[in-house]
């Protein structure tokens, strides 16, 4: 099956806080791109839900963004590392802060 993604994904593990009203849940990215990210977590939301996300880049900048859940797969916490696509795929809608830091993080040579 062909990969339909328009933007190249880069494997990055970065701690990300997320939630519908405030970023209070914790997960880790497994891959990111300029248009979205995959969050490994056992607390997921439904496709279509809008989330607030906050993460810190390796250079210390805080990245705040809003995203829409594109897909989600709930798995038990003990299976999180064993299931390939566990968690959520989130499409970025807009950035509140840290857009440049996030885009640098998406570069392969970072």
C-alpha positions in Angstrom: 0.0 0.0 0.0 1.4 3.4 -1.0 2.1 6.0 1.6 -0.3 8.9 1.0 1.5 11.5 3.2 2.4 14.7 1.5 5.1 15.7 4.1 8.1 13.6 5.0 7.9 12.1 8.5 10.9 12.2 10.8 11.3 9.9 13.8 11.5 12.0 17.0 10.7 11.1 20.6 9.7 14.3 22.4 7.5 14.6 25.4 4.2 16.3 24.5 1.4 17.5 26.7 -2.1 17.5 25.2 -5.8 17.9 26.1 -9.0 19.4 24.7 -9.2 22.4 27.1 -5.6 22.5 28.5 -2.6 20.3 27.9 -2.7 18.1 30.9 -2.2 14.5 29.5 1.4 13.3 28.7 2.5 11.4 25.7 5.6 11.1 23.4 5.9 11.7 19.7 7.0 8.8 17.6 7.3 10.7 14.4 6.6 14.3 13.3 6.2 16.3 10.1 5.5 20.0 9.3 1.8 19.2 9.2 1.3 16.7 12.1 2.6 14.3 14.6 2.0 10.8 16.0 1.6 10.7 19.8 2.3 7.4 21.5 -0.2 7.3 24.4 -2.9 5.1 26.0 -5.2 8.1 26.6 -6.7 9.0 23.2 -9.4 11.2 21.8 -11.9 10.6 18.9 -11.0 11.6 15.3 -12.2 15.1 14.8 -11.6 16.3 18.3 -9.5 19.5 18.7 -6.6 19.4 21.1 -4.2 21.9 22.6 -0.6 20.6 22.5 2.6 21.8 24.2 6.1 20.5 23.8 9.6 21.7 24.5 12.1 21.5 21.7 15.7 20.3 22.4 16.9 23.9 22.3 14.5 24.8 25.1 11.8 26.6 23.2 8.2 25.9 24.1 6.0 25.0 21.2 2.3 25.5 21.6 -0.2 24.4 18.9 -3.7 23.4 18.2 -4.4 20.2 16.3 -7.2 17.9 15.1 -7.2 14.2 15.9 -7.0 12.4 12.5 -6.9 8.8 13.8 -6.7 7.1 17.2 -6.1 3.6 18.5 -6.6 2.8 22.1 -4.3 0.1 23.6 -3.7 -1.0 27.2 -0.6 0.7 28.8 1.4 -2.5 28.8 1.0 -2.9 25.0 1.9 0.7 24.1 5.5 -0.2 23.0 4.5 -3.4 21.2 1.7 -2.0 19.0 3.1 0.0 16.0 0.3 2.5 15.6 -0.9 3.0 19.2 -2.1 6.4 20.2 -3.2 9.2 17.9 -2.3 11.0 14.7 -2.8 14.7 15.1 -2.9 17.2 12.2 -1.6 20.7 13.2 -4.2 23.4 12.7 -2.2 26.4 13.9 0.7 27.4 16.1 0.4 29.7 19.1 4.2 29.9 19.6 7.4 28.1 18.7 6.6 27.4 15.0 10.2 27.9 13.8 11.5 25.6 16.6 9.0 22.9 15.6 10.0 23.2 11.9 13.7 22.8 12.8 12.7 19.7 14.8 11.1 18.3 11.6 14.4 18.5 9.7 16.2 15.2 9.3 19.7 16.6 10.1 18.6 18.2 13.4 
